[in-house]
Amino acid sequence: MAKTLRNIAIILLIAAVVVFVPGGGTGANVISQLVLLAFLAALGWFAALMYRQHRYSLYSLGDRRRAILYIAAGVAAVTLTATSKMTASSGGSVAWLLLLGGSIYAVVAVVLAARRS
């Protein structure tokens, strides 16, 4: 119980600093961006590690399937990057859903075809 109260007090202290200290909101935004960049770096590291571990499997897919897989990953990355701009309109939201859905479908189709053969 004391540990929970301590954690709540820490969160309240951080919130008070953000609200009452001049420039606290800017500091919170900087920290938020640093956490986001660390998360993206971890995702990049994980992707590189997975590529190195499964390089033989990727090359055994063949050129056509591997191209579909890489294009789908690229479309998904660009679509996720443009999420804020695409979801600003209803047409963009539909396009966002179609692009991500198509990318997911392509990846699943390649994986299932590779498992069958």
GIURUR-V978146 format. One record per pair of residues at least 4 apart in sequence whose C-alpha atoms are under 6 Angstrom apart, sorted by the first residue. I is the first residue (numbers start at 1). GAP is how many residues later the second one is. D is the distance in whole Angstrom. If there is no record, write none. Layout:
# GIURUR-V978146
i: {I I}
gap: {GAP GAP}
d: {D D}
This chain:
# GIURUR-V978146
i: {16 17 18 18 51 61 61 63 67 69 72 75 76 76 82 83 86 86 87 87 92 95 97 98 105}
gap: {4 4 6 7 4 4 5 4 4 38 31 4 24 27 4 4 6 7 5 6 4 4 4 4 4}
d: {6 5 4 5 5 6 6 6 6 6 5 6 6 6 6 6 4 6 5 5 6 6 6 6 6}
